[in-house]
Amino acid sequence: MKKPNVLLITSDQQHFNTIGAFNPEIQTPNLDRLVREGTMFERAYCPNPTCTPTRASIITGTYPSQHGAWTLGTKLLEDRLTVGEVFQQHNYRTALIGKAHFQQTKDHEDYPSIESYPLLSDLEYWKTFNKPFYGFETVELARNHTNEHLVGQHYALWMEEKGCTNWRDYFLAPTGNMDPEEKYTWAIPEKYHYNTWIAERTNALLEQYVENDENFFLWSSFFDPHPPYLVPEPWDKMYDPDQLTIPKGKDGEHNQNPPHFQLTQEENPDFSSYQETGFGIHGYHTHKVNEEDHKKLTATYYGMISMMDKYIGEILNKLDALGIADNTIIVFTSDHGHFFGQHGLQYKGGFHYEDLIKVPFIVRYPQQVPAGNVSEAMQSLVDLAPTFLSMTGISIPYQMTGVDQTDVWKGEVRQVRDHIICEFRHEPTTIHQKTYVNDRYKLTVYYNQTYGELFDLKADSKECHNLWNHPEYQSIKMELLLKYAWAELGKEPMPMPRIAHA
């Protein structure tokens, strides 16, 4: 029997409740199809709510504190074992189309990066790029979110090949010429959008693999709905801002929270005491947005998701047309969540609410994974690598610390995880936190701080009442602190089994 293929499809910074099958205010017919044909996991979490750390965890099967790419502006070192390398050892073809973000955007003598300037925009370099990249034999890369100046690499080459000679007009300086004041509507024609590019290049690879009768591990890595909030016509007008439910914070909900939560609600907050490296800190800024902007940003965010859904559908249709849908394991998920008003917050940062650390997560594998099922079994993105290997009959390397979810995905056991660990470290000491989540409670601890967070997710599903200092919850807090310590001990890697007495 032929081994199954693996297709990982990811969005970037997508809130878990933005799939039409569960939220009638948004239209995602193709993700809805995956929900009908597979299993939706309602309690899936990222290991870190920022891009580089989580994306490195996806391909290594280890936590950010283990693989070393602990924050943005760091890189995943090339000596780390990746799932793509293991797949190649077992005669799988491996490819990544779209966003990688395994490396920083600034080159460094000791830590070189091909995802950095000036190489990022050196199109002659990318024309002949054929080096292996973190276990992927084939990569076609881009780095920009919508109109960001980081445009370049294979995406820019593709635009030129398609006849888009004025592509710089759609991106910000210094790479492009776009007016930075333009909001919501992105003038780029849909045929030149990176969603079109990702679907087209993914489908070309699928055709190649079928023609050569090859198994594959393929990651289609979309950029949306990560801000800046911009989407081409007609998607920019798809949703009426006045007809959407606009998330908002609750008065006084941050009164018992750590001080950085309260600062986000000020017009001009001072976060200087948190600065150590001198680089920007995600989330440590004002989160105030005027009412009109808030509505339009939400409508644009939804439009970005619906447009992406269209191109996910093109990939699903190609699998059907090639006759390989039944032998392909598909996982759709996102690298982390997003705030668009929840708790009075925007974007992301050091705020481990469910909105930010939970992700949409759908698994489809006909005749193997139950169709139309919704599961509460805990999932972590760190589990993807070991589970992909297990599902394809490949032994899991001892270095991987994620959990094999095969039996859960197949519906044979209820769950194999009883907790989640989520990490966030943006500075060496001042911004370093970890969160422990179990069936009912969520506990967040901060390095060298006596403050923290404790939420009862069953009694307070909106996470409005921090119980860290509540006298009636002190025994529960102590129990959770002990369980968190056990969880940290339990996720230590064992690179090899013990094979002798001494």
C-alpha positions in Angstrom: 0.0 0.0 0.0 1.4 3.4 -0.9 2.2 5.7 1.9 0.1 8.8 2.4 1.2 12.3 1.3 1.1 15.2 3.7 -0.1 18.7 2.8 0.1 21.3 5.5 -1.8 24.5 4.8 -1.3 27.5 7.1 -2.6 31.0 7.4 -0.8 33.6 9.5 -2.3 35.2 12.6 -5.8 33.9 12.2 -8.3 34.0 15.1 -9.7 30.6 15.9 -13.3 31.7 15.4 -13.0 32.9 11.8 -14.3 29.8 10.0 -17.8 30.1 8.5 -18.9 26.7 9.7 -18.7 28.1 13.3 -19.1 31.8 12.7 -22.0 32.8 10.4 -20.6 36.3 9.9 -17.7 35.1 7.8 -17.7 33.1 4.5 -15.1 30.4 4.1 -16.7 27.7 1.9 -13.5 25.8 1.4 -12.5 25.6 5.0 -16.1 24.6 5.7 -15.6 21.8 3.3 -12.6 20.6 5.3 -14.6 20.8 8.4 -17.3 18.6 6.9 -14.8 16.1 5.5 -12.4 16.0 8.5 -12.1 16.7 12.2 -12.1 20.1 13.7 -10.1 20.4 16.9 -11.5 23.1 19.1 -8.6 23.2 21.6 -5.5 23.6 19.4 -2.7 25.9 20.6 0.5 27.5 19.3 3.7 27.0 21.4 4.5 30.7 21.0 2.2 33.5 19.7 4.8 34.9 17.3 5.9 33.7 13.9 9.6 32.6 14.0 9.3 30.6 17.2 6.2 28.7 16.3 7.2 28.1 12.7 10.5 26.6 13.9 8.5 24.4 16.3 6.3 23.2 13.4 9.3 21.8 11.5 11.4 20.6 14.5 8.7 19.2 16.8 10.3 21.0 19.7 9.5 24.1 21.8 11.1 27.5 21.2 13.0 27.2 24.4 14.5 24.0 23.0 15.1 24.7 19.3 16.6 28.1 20.1 14.7 30.5 17.8 13.1 32.0 20.9 11.8 35.3 19.4 11.5 37.4 16.3 14.8 38.7 15.1 16.5 35.3 15.9 17.0 32.4 13.5 16.5 28.7 13.6 20.1 27.4 13.5 20.8 25.1 10.6 22.0 22.2 12.7 18.5 21.6 14.1 16.8 18.4 13.0 13.7 19.1 10.9 10.8 16.9 9.8 11.6 17.5 6.2 15.0 15.9 6.6 13.4 12.8 8.1 10.8 12.7 5.3 13.6 12.9 2.7 15.4 10.0 4.4 12.2 8.0 3.6 12.0 8.9 0.0 9.5 11.8 0.3 9.8 14.9 -1.7 9.6 18.0 0.4 8.7 21.6 -0.4 7.6 24.9 1.1 5.7 27.5 -0.9 5.1 31.0 0.7 6.2 32.2 4.1 9.1 30.7 5.9 10.3 33.2 8.5 12.8 30.9 10.0 15.5 33.6 9.9 15.8 37.3 10.7 15.6 40.2 8.3 19.0 41.6 9.2 22.1 39.8 8.1 24.8 39.2 10.8 28.4 38.1 10.7 27.8 35.3 13.2 24.2 34.6 12.2 23.8 35.0 8.4 20.3 35.1 7.0 19.0 34.6 3.4 15.7 36.1 4.5 17.4 39.5 5.0 18.4 42.6 3.1 20.1 43.0 0.7 19.7 39.4 -0.4 15.9 39.5 0.1 15.5 41.8 -2.9 18.3 40.4 -5.1 16.2 38.8 -7.7 19.2 37.5 -9.6 20.1 35.4 -6.5 16.7 33.9 -6.3 16.5 33.0 -9.9 19.0 30.3 -9.4 18.4 29.5 -5.8 18.4 25.7 -5.4 19.9 25.1 -2.0 18.2 22.9 0.6 16.5 24.9 3.3 15.6 23.4 6.7 14.7 20.0 5.2 12.9 21.4 2.2 14.3 20.4 -1.2 12.2 22.9 -3.0 11.3 26.4 -1.7 9.6 29.3 -3.3 9.7 32.2 -0.8 8.3 35.6 0.1 8.6 37.6 3.2 6.1 40.5 3.0 2.7 40.8 4.6 0.5 42.6 2.1 2.3 45.9 1.1 5.3 45.6 3.4 8.7 46.7 2.0 10.1 43.2 2.6 8.8 42.1 -0.8 11.3 40.2 -3.0 12.5 36.6 -3.4 10.5 34.2 -5.6 7.2 36.1 -5.3 8.7 39.2 -6.9 10.2 37.0 -9.7 6.8 35.4 -10.3 5.1 38.9 -10.6 7.6 39.9 -13.2 7.2 36.6 -15.1 3.4 37.3 -15.1 4.1 40.6 -16.8 3.6 42.8 -13.7 6.5 45.2 -14.4 5.1 47.9 -12.0 4.9 45.6 -9.0 6.8 48.1 -6.9 3.8 50.4 -7.0 2.0 48.1 -4.6 4.6 48.0 -1.9 6.1 50.4 0.6 9.4 52.1 0.4 12.3 51.5 0.3 11.4 48.6 -2.0 8.3 50.2 -3.6 6.4 53.3 -4.2 3.0 52.8 -2.5 1.4 55.6 -0.5 1.7 54.5 3.1 -1.6 56.4 3.9 -3.7 54.0 1.8 -5.8 51.7 4.0 -8.1 48.7 3.7 -8.1 48.4 -0.2 -4.9 47.1 -1.8 -4.6 48.2 -5.4 -2.8 45.1 -6.5 -4.8 43.1 -9.0 -5.9 39.7 -7.6 -4.0 37.9 -10.4 -0.7 39.3 -8.9 -1.6 38.7 -5.2 0.5 36.2 -3.3 -2.5 34.0 -2.7 -2.7 33.4 -6.4 1.0 32.7 -6.5 0.9 30.2 -3.6 -2.0 28.3 -5.1 -0.5 28.2 -8.6 2.9 27.1 -7.5 1.5 24.5 -5.0 -0.6 23.0 -7.7 2.3 22.9 -10.1 4.3 20.9 -7.6 1.3 18.5 -7.0 1.2 17.9 -10.7 4.9 17.1 -10.8 4.7 14.7 -7.8 1.8 12.8 -9.4 3.5 12.6 -12.8 6.6 11.1 -11.1 4.6 8.9 -8.7 6.3 10.5 -5.7 5.2 10.9 -2.1 5.4 14.4 -0.8 5.4 16.6 2.3 4.3 20.0 1.1 3.7 23.1 3.1 1.6 25.8 1.5 2.2 28.8 3.8 -0.2 31.7 3.3 0.6 35.2 4.6 -3.0 36.5 5.4 -4.8 37.6 7.4 -1.6 39.0 9.2 -1.7 42.8 9.2 -1.3 45.3 7.6 -5.0 45.1 6.9 -5.2 45.3 3.1 -7.1 43.2 0.5 -7.8 43.7 -3.2 -11.1 44.3 -4.8 -13.8 42.9 -4.5 -12.8 41.4 -1.2 -12.3 44.8 0.4 -16.1 45.4 0.2 -17.3 41.9 0.9 -18.2 42.7 4.5 -20.2 45.7 5.8 -18.4 47.0 8.9 -21.8 48.0 10.4 -23.2 44.5 10.1 -20.3 42.7 11.9 -20.0 41.9 15.6 -17.0 44.1 16.7 -15.1 42.6 19.6 -14.4 45.0 22.5 -12.8 45.0 25.9 -14.7 45.0 29.2 -14.4 48.0 31.6 -12.0 47.1 34.5 -11.0 43.7 33.2 -7.3 44.6 33.4 -7.4 45.9 37.0 -6.0 42.7 38.4 -3.7 41.9 35.4 0.1 42.5 35.2 1.0 46.2 34.5 1.7 45.8 30.8 -1.9 45.0 30.2 -3.0 48.3 31.8 -0.4 50.3 29.8 -1.9 49.1 26.5 -5.1 51.1 27.3 -3.3 54.4 27.5 -2.8 56.8 24.6 0.9 57.2 25.0 2.2 54.3 27.3 5.7 54.2 28.5 7.2 50.7 28.0 10.8 51.8 28.3 11.4 49.8 31.5 10.8 46.6 29.5 13.4 47.5 26.9 16.7 45.5 27.0 17.8 44.9 23.4 16.6 48.1 21.9 14.5 46.3 19.3 10.7 46.6 19.0 8.5 44.5 21.3 5.3 43.1 19.9 2.3 44.3 21.7 4.0 46.8 24.0 2.3 49.9 22.6 -1.0 51.6 22.8 -3.9 49.4 21.6 -6.4 52.2 21.3 -8.2 52.3 17.9 -11.0 54.7 17.0 -14.5 53.2 16.4 -14.6 53.7 12.6 -11.1 52.2 12.1 -12.0 49.3 14.4 -15.0 48.4 12.3 -13.2 48.7 8.9 -10.2 46.8 10.2 -12.5 43.9 11.2 -14.3 43.9 7.8 -10.9 43.9 6.0 -9.6 41.1 8.2 -12.6 39.0 7.3 -12.1 39.9 3.6 -8.5 38.7 3.7 -9.6 35.4 5.2 -12.3 34.9 2.6 -9.9 35.6 -0.3 -7.4 33.2 1.1 -10.1 30.6 1.4 -10.8 30.9 -2.3 -7.2 29.9 -3.1 -7.2 27.1 -0.5 -10.1 25.8 -2.5 -8.0 25.8 -5.7 -5.5 23.5 -4.0 -8.2 21.2 -2.7 -9.7 21.0 -6.2 -6.3 20.1 -7.7 -6.0 17.2 -5.3 -9.3 16.0 -6.5 -8.4 16.4 -10.1 -5.2 14.6 -9.7 -6.9 11.7 -7.9 -4.8 11.9 -4.7 -7.2 13.5 -2.3 -7.9 10.2 -0.5 -4.3 9.4 0.0 -3.3 12.9 1.3 -3.3 13.9 4.9 -4.3 17.6 5.1 -3.9 19.8 8.1 -5.1 23.4 8.0 -4.1 25.6 10.9 -2.5 29.0 11.7 0.8 29.9 13.4 -1.0 31.8 16.1 -4.1 33.8 16.8 -5.0 37.4 16.7 -6.7 40.3 18.6 -9.0 42.5 16.7 -10.6 44.2 19.7 -10.9 41.4 22.2 -9.9 42.6 25.7 -9.2 46.0 24.2 -6.2 44.6 22.3 -5.1 44.7 18.7 -2.6 42.4 16.8 -0.5 40.3 19.2 2.0 40.4 22.0 2.6 39.1 25.5 -1.1 38.5 26.3 -1.9 34.8 26.5 -5.6 35.0 26.1 -7.3 32.2 24.1 -7.8 34.7 21.2 -4.0 34.8 20.7 -2.8 31.3 21.6 -5.6 29.2 20.2 -5.6 28.4 16.5 -8.0 27.0 14.0 -7.0 23.3 13.4 -8.6 20.9 10.9 -7.4 17.4 9.9 -8.7 15.6 6.8 -7.7 12.1 5.8 -10.5 10.2 4.2 -11.3 6.8 5.7 -8.8 7.4 8.5 -9.8 10.6 10.2 -13.5 10.9 11.2 -15.5 13.2 8.9 -17.7 15.9 10.4 -16.3 15.5 13.8 -15.5 18.2 16.4 -13.1 17.3 19.1 -12.0 18.9 22.3 -8.8 17.0 22.4 -5.9 19.3 23.1 -3.5 19.9 20.2 -0.2 21.8 20.0 1.5 22.9 16.8 4.6 21.3 18.3 2.8 17.9 17.8 2.6 18.3 14.0 6.1 17.0 13.1 5.9 13.8 15.2 2.3 13.1 14.2 3.0 13.6 10.5 5.8 11.0 10.7 3.8 8.6 12.7 0.8 8.8 10.4 3.1 7.9 7.5 4.7 5.0 9.3 8.0 6.7 10.0 9.7 6.4 13.4 9.7 9.6 15.4 13.2 10.9 16.3 14.0 11.0 20.0 14.9 14.7 19.7 11.2 15.7 19.1 9.3 16.6 22.2 5.9 17.1 20.6 3.2 14.4 21.3 2.1 11.9 18.7 -1.5 12.6 18.0 -2.2 9.8 15.6 -4.7 7.9 17.7 -6.5 11.1 18.5 -6.7 12.2 14.9 -8.1 8.8 13.9 -10.7 9.0 16.6 -9.4 5.9 18.4 -8.7 7.6 21.8 -10.2 10.7 23.3 -6.9 12.6 24.0 -3.2 12.1 24.6 -2.5 15.5 26.0 -3.8 16.8 29.3 -2.0 20.2 29.1 -0.5 22.8 26.8 2.6 24.9 27.3 2.8 28.2 25.5 5.9 30.4 25.7 6.6 34.1 25.0 10.0 35.6 25.3 10.7 38.9 23.6 13.6 40.2 25.8 16.3 38.2 27.7 14.7 38.9 31.1 12.0 41.6 31.2 9.6 39.9 28.8 9.8 36.2 29.5 6.6 34.3 30.3 5.1 30.8 30.1 1.5 29.6 30.2 0.2 26.3 31.4 -3.3 25.3 30.2 -5.2 22.2 31.3 -8.8 21.1 30.9 -10.2 23.9 33.0 -7.5 26.4 34.1 -4.9 28.6 32.6 -1.8 29.8 34.6 0.8 32.3 33.3 4.1 32.9 35.2 6.6 35.7 34.5 10.3 35.4 35.0 11.5 37.2 38.2 8.0 38.5 38.9 5.5 37.7 41.6 2.5 38.8 39.5 0.8 36.4 37.1 -2.5 35.2 35.7 -4.9 32.5 36.6 -8.2 32.1 34.7 -11.0 29.6 35.2 -11.8 28.8 31.6 -15.1 27.1 32.4 -16.5 29.7 34.8 -15.0 32.6 33.0 -14.6 31.6 29.3 -14.1 35.3 28.3 -11.1 35.5 30.7 -12.2 38.7 32.3 -11.4 37.9 35.9 -7.7 37.2 36.8 -7.8 35.0 40.0 -4.0 35.1 40.7 -4.4 37.0 43.9 -7.9 35.8 44.8 -7.8 34.3 48.3 -10.2 31.5 47.5 -7.9 30.3 44.6 -4.6 30.1 46.3 -4.6 26.4 46.8 -5.6 25.9 43.1 -2.8 28.2 42.1 -0.3 26.2 44.1 -1.5 23.0 42.6 -1.3 24.5 39.1 2.2 25.8 39.7 3.3 22.2 40.7 1.6 20.8 37.6 3.4 23.4 35.5 6.7 22.4 36.9 5.9 18.8 36.1 5.0 19.8 32.6 8.3 21.6 32.1 10.2 18.5 33.4 8.1 16.3 31.1 8.9 18.2 27.9 12.7 17.9 28.3 14.1 16.2 25.3 15.8 12.8 25.4 18.0 12.7 22.2 18.4 8.9 22.6 17.0 6.1 24.8 18.8 4.8 27.8 20.6 1.6 26.5 22.9 0.6 29.4 23.4 0.6 33.1 26.4 2.9 32.8 
